[in-house]
Amino acid sequence: MGVIKLEVPDVAAAIGVLEPLLKRKKLLLERSILETTKKLNDFEERTGVSSKEFFEKFEEGLAGDDQDVMIWAAEYEVLGFLEKERIIIERMLESCR
């Protein structure tokens, strides 16, 4: 794990600024993850295929290229990025304690 070093005149004040910002970012990420998950669930219910299975076929070029396919693939990728970012924010919040 890497380390970010910040030089500030008052560590407690800096944490007091960073912690609420990180908490807000985490809340926004969780909302986005929920919305994206709902979209993926809609695709899964319509097709009877899990998003993971779909994306494997998509990466192999076997899912087609219509608009729904492209949107589903994009939403699946976005969920991965959002979840990774949430993990980073959670680790940063742990460091604020």
C-alpha positions, -999 to 999 in steps of 0.1 A, spaced: 0 0 0 13 34 -9 15 64 14 4 100 7 23 125 27 8 159 34 26 186 52 1 208 71 6 232 100 -22 215 120 -28 178 116 -60 178 136 -75 206 116 -65 189 83 -82 157 94 -112 178 104 -114 191 69 -106 158 51 -128 134 70 -162 151 62 -152 154 26 -142 117 24 -175 107 41 -195 128 16 -176 112 -13 -183 78 1 -220 85 4 -221 97 -32 -202 66 -43 -226 44 -24 -256 61 -41 -240 57 -75 -232 20 -68 -269 14 -58 -282 31 -89 -258 12 -112 -266 -21 -94 -303 -14 -101 -296 -8 -138 -276 -41 -140 -304 -59 -122 -329 -46 -148 -308 -60 -176 -304 -93 -158 -341 -97 -152 -349 -89 -188 -324 -113 -202 -321 -140 -175 -283 -136 -177 -260 -124 -149 -240 -93 -156 -208 -112 -151 -218 -139 -176 -229 -112 -200 -197 -92 -197 -175 -123 -203 -194 -128 -236 -191 -91 -244 -154 -92 -240 -152 -122 -263 -173 -103 -289 -202 -127 -285 -228 -103 -270 -236 -82 -301 -233 -44 -304 -267 -29 -301 -274 0 -278 -286 -21 -248 -255 -43 -250 -232 -13 -250 -251 4 -221 -250 -28 -201 -213 -33 -207 -206 3 -197 -227 0 -165 -209 -31 -156 -175 -15 -160 -186 16 -141 -197 -5 -112 -162 -19 -110 -146 15 -110 -170 28 -84 -164 -1 -61 -126 3 -63 -129 40 -56 -151 32 -25 -124 9 -12 -98 37 -15 -121 62 2 -127 37 31 -90 31 35 -84 69 36 -112 73 62 -95 46 84 -64 67 83 -83 97 96 -91 80 129 
